[in-house]
């Protein structure tokens, strides 16, 4: 009997989780590699402190499920986080100032509608993130990815006038925020919305007296993830220990 036939399995953590998927699959980040990302479902919604504990050990969230890369022959994925004391560079300050002059930000519960589906696909196809032959996302898939959740979550909505140009889904812990996913209209790339969104989330952390903003995974060799490493200093989880990477001369 193989592993898949014995699932789900109970994982003894606080609170317990059900291991619902655990199999090798093509890596979604690095072409030609195989990945293993076991998916776990908490038995109940996490309290903020429980989310913090999972983030600190390197967990990420996909809908109501949590995962942590556990690839047997690769360690390219490194969770990355910023301290709330992070000081933006001159370029980042300009991005933040322009965004605050010309964009409007709303905060609300994650939701799905036709507007978000179109924007998500504009981002995915416009930035070359979709695999060849991919279909547009449907409401059910979007719901499972960005609306379903097992912790407190909200979305930042970025508007240019009355036009929705970006959405950033964010989780809230007791001492941290976690940037789950950000997508935006490629026609508004001049606003550097990925960077702008991180800076706005950092500002929320500071306003709420939190310690860290988790940015997801840094993956050397993956262009879509490379922008995260430009935020220096930052910390990355390397072989189980958070290691600080300093800013060099600019």
C-alpha positions as CSV (number, residue, x, y, z in Angstrom):
1,X,0.0,0.0,0.0
2,X,1.4,3.4,-0.9
3,X,1.3,6.6,1.1
4,X,-1.6,8.1,-0.9
5,X,-3.8,5.1,-0.1
6,X,-3.3,5.6,3.6
7,X,-4.3,9.4,3.7
8,X,-5.5,11.3,5.6
9,X,-3.2,10.9,8.5
10,X,-3.4,12.8,11.8
11,X,-0.4,15.1,12.5
12,X,0.2,15.8,16.2
13,X,0.7,19.5,16.3
14,X,-1.3,22.3,18.1
15,X,-4.0,22.1,17.0
16,X,-3.8,18.7,15.2
17,X,-3.8,18.6,11.4
18,X,-4.9,16.1,8.8
19,X,-2.3,15.2,6.2
20,X,-4.5,15.1,3.1
21,X,-1.9,15.0,0.3
22,X,1.7,13.9,0.1
23,X,3.2,12.9,-3.3
24,X,6.0,14.0,-5.6
25,X,5.0,16.4,-8.3
26,X,6.6,18.7,-10.9
27,X,8.1,21.7,-9.1
28,X,5.9,24.8,-9.7
29,X,8.9,27.1,-9.3
30,X,12.0,25.5,-10.9
31,X,11.6,23.8,-14.3
32,X,12.8,20.2,-14.5
33,X,12.7,19.5,-10.8
34,X,10.4,17.4,-8.7
35,X,8.8,18.8,-5.5
36,X,7.2,17.4,-2.5
37,X,4.8,19.7,-0.7
38,X,2.6,17.8,1.8
39,X,-0.8,19.5,2.3
40,X,-2.2,19.6,5.9
41,X,-5.7,20.7,7.0
42,X,-6.0,22.0,10.6
43,X,-8.9,20.4,12.5
44,X,-10.2,23.9,13.4
45,X,-9.4,27.5,12.6
46,X,-6.1,28.6,14.0
47,X,-5.8,31.2,16.7
48,X,-3.4,34.1,15.9
49,X,-0.6,32.7,18.1
50,X,-0.9,29.3,16.4
51,X,-0.6,30.9,13.0
52,X,2.6,32.7,14.2
53,X,4.1,29.4,15.3
54,X,3.5,27.9,11.9
55,X,4.9,30.9,10.0
56,X,8.0,30.8,12.2
57,X,8.7,27.2,11.2
58,X,8.3,27.9,7.5
59,X,4.7,27.1,6.8
60,X,2.7,28.7,3.9
61,X,-1.0,28.7,3.3
62,X,-3.0,27.6,0.2
63,X,-6.7,28.1,0.9
64,X,-7.6,26.2,4.1
65,X,-4.5,24.1,3.7
66,X,-0.9,24.6,5.0
67,X,2.3,23.3,3.4
68,X,6.0,23.4,3.8
69,X,8.3,22.3,1.0
70,X,9.9,19.0,1.9
71,X,11.7,18.1,-1.3
72,X,14.3,15.2,-0.7
73,X,17.0,16.5,-3.1
74,X,16.5,20.3,-3.1
75,X,16.6,23.1,-0.6
76,X,16.0,26.1,-2.9
77,X,12.8,27.2,-1.1
78,X,13.6,29.5,1.8
79,X,10.9,31.3,3.8
80,X,11.6,35.0,4.0
81,X,10.4,37.7,6.4
82,X,11.0,41.4,7.2
83,X,11.2,43.1,10.5
84,X,8.7,45.8,11.2
85,X,11.8,48.0,11.8
86,X,12.7,47.7,8.1
87,X,13.8,51.0,6.5
88,X,12.8,51.4,2.8
89,X,15.5,52.3,0.3
90,X,15.2,55.6,-1.6
91,X,13.6,53.9,-4.6
92,X,11.1,52.1,-2.4
93,X,10.2,55.3,-0.6
94,X,9.4,56.8,-4.0
95,X,7.2,53.8,-4.9
96,X,5.4,54.2,-1.6
97,X,4.9,57.9,-2.0
98,X,3.6,57.7,-5.5
99,X,1.3,54.9,-4.7
100,X,-0.2,56.9,-1.8
101,X,-0.6,59.9,-4.0
102,X,-2.3,58.1,-6.9
103,X,-3.9,54.9,-5.5
104,X,-6.6,54.3,-3.0
105,X,-6.4,51.4,-0.5
106,X,-9.4,49.5,1.0
107,X,-9.3,46.6,3.5
108,X,-12.0,43.9,3.5
109,X,-12.7,40.2,3.7
110,X,-11.4,38.0,0.9
111,X,-14.1,37.5,-1.7
112,X,-14.5,36.2,-5.3
113,X,-16.3,38.0,-8.1
114,X,-15.9,38.5,-11.9
115,X,-13.8,41.6,-11.4
116,X,-11.2,39.6,-9.4
117,X,-11.2,36.7,-11.7
118,X,-10.4,39.0,-14.7
119,X,-7.7,40.8,-12.8
120,X,-6.1,37.6,-11.5
121,X,-5.9,36.2,-15.0
122,X,-4.6,39.5,-16.4
123,X,-1.8,39.2,-13.9
124,X,-1.2,35.5,-14.5
125,X,-1.2,35.6,-18.3
126,X,0.2,39.2,-18.7
127,X,3.3,38.4,-16.6
128,X,3.9,35.0,-18.1
129,X,3.1,33.1,-14.9
130,X,0.6,30.7,-16.4
131,X,1.8,27.4,-17.9
132,X,1.4,26.8,-21.6
133,X,-2.2,25.8,-22.3
134,X,-3.6,27.0,-19.0
135,X,-7.3,27.9,-18.7
136,X,-8.6,31.0,-17.1
137,X,-9.3,30.6,-13.4
138,X,-12.9,29.8,-12.4
139,X,-14.7,31.0,-9.3
140,X,-14.4,27.7,-7.5
141,X,-10.6,27.5,-8.0
142,X,-10.2,31.1,-6.8
143,X,-12.4,30.4,-3.8
144,X,-10.3,27.4,-2.8
145,X,-7.0,29.3,-3.2
146,X,-7.7,32.8,-1.9
147,X,-11.0,32.9,-0.1
148,X,-11.1,29.6,1.9
149,X,-8.9,29.9,5.0
150,X,-8.2,28.4,8.4
151,X,-7.0,31.6,10.1
152,X,-7.9,35.3,10.3
153,X,-7.4,36.8,6.8
154,X,-8.2,40.0,4.9
155,X,-7.5,41.5,1.5
156,X,-5.9,44.9,0.6
157,X,-7.6,46.3,-2.5
158,X,-5.7,48.9,-4.6
159,X,-7.8,51.2,-6.8
160,X,-6.8,53.7,-9.4
161,X,-9.8,56.0,-9.4
162,X,-12.7,53.5,-9.4
163,X,-10.7,50.8,-11.1
164,X,-9.5,47.8,-9.1
165,X,-5.8,47.4,-10.1
166,X,-4.5,45.0,-7.4
167,X,-5.4,42.7,-4.6
168,X,-3.2,41.4,-1.8
169,X,-4.5,38.6,0.5
170,X,-2.9,38.8,3.9
171,X,-3.1,36.6,7.1
172,X,-3.0,38.1,10.6
173,X,-1.2,36.5,13.5
174,X,-0.7,37.7,17.0
175,X,2.8,39.2,16.2
176,X,2.9,39.1,12.5
177,X,1.2,39.5,9.1
178,X,1.8,37.0,6.3
179,X,1.6,38.1,2.6
180,X,-0.3,35.1,1.0
181,X,-0.6,36.3,-2.6
182,X,-0.7,39.6,-4.5
183,X,-1.9,40.0,-8.1
184,X,-2.3,43.2,-10.1
185,X,-3.1,44.7,-13.5
186,X,0.1,44.5,-15.7
187,X,-1.1,47.8,-17.4
188,X,-0.3,49.5,-14.1
189,X,3.3,48.1,-13.7
190,X,4.6,51.7,-13.4
191,X,3.4,51.6,-9.8
192,X,5.5,48.6,-9.0
193,X,2.5,47.2,-7.2
194,X,4.2,44.1,-5.8
195,X,6.8,46.3,-4.0
196,X,4.2,48.9,-3.1
197,X,1.9,46.2,-1.6
198,X,4.8,44.9,0.6
199,X,5.5,48.4,1.9
200,X,1.8,49.0,2.7
201,X,1.7,45.7,4.6
202,X,4.8,46.7,6.5
203,X,3.1,49.9,7.4
204,X,0.1,47.9,8.7
205,X,2.5,45.8,10.8
206,X,4.0,48.9,12.3
207,X,0.6,50.6,13.0
208,X,-0.5,47.4,14.9
209,X,2.7,46.9,16.9
210,X,3.6,43.6,15.1
211,X,7.1,42.2,14.7
212,X,7.3,40.6,11.2
213,X,5.9,40.5,7.7
214,X,6.3,37.1,6.1
215,X,6.8,37.3,2.4
216,X,6.4,33.6,1.5
217,X,9.3,31.8,-0.2
218,X,12.5,33.1,-1.7
219,X,13.7,30.7,-4.4
220,X,17.1,31.3,-6.0
221,X,16.7,30.9,-9.7
222,X,13.0,31.7,-9.8
223,X,12.6,35.1,-11.4
224,X,9.0,35.5,-10.1
225,X,10.3,35.4,-6.5
226,X,13.6,37.4,-7.0
227,X,12.1,40.8,-6.0
228,X,11.7,39.7,-2.4
229,X,15.5,39.5,-1.9
230,X,15.8,43.2,-2.8
231,X,14.2,44.0,0.7
232,X,17.4,44.1,2.8
233,X,18.0,43.4,5.6
234,X,15.7,40.4,5.7
235,X,15.7,37.0,7.4
236,X,15.5,33.6,5.6
237,X,14.9,30.3,7.2
238,X,18.0,28.3,6.3
239,X,18.2,24.7,7.5
240,X,15.8,25.4,10.4
241,X,17.4,28.6,11.6
242,X,16.4,32.2,10.7
243,X,19.5,33.8,9.2
244,X,19.8,37.6,8.7
245,X,20.9,38.9,5.3
246,X,22.3,42.5,5.4
247,X,22.0,45.3,3.0
248,X,25.2,46.1,1.1
249,X,26.4,49.3,-0.4
250,X,23.7,50.9,-2.7
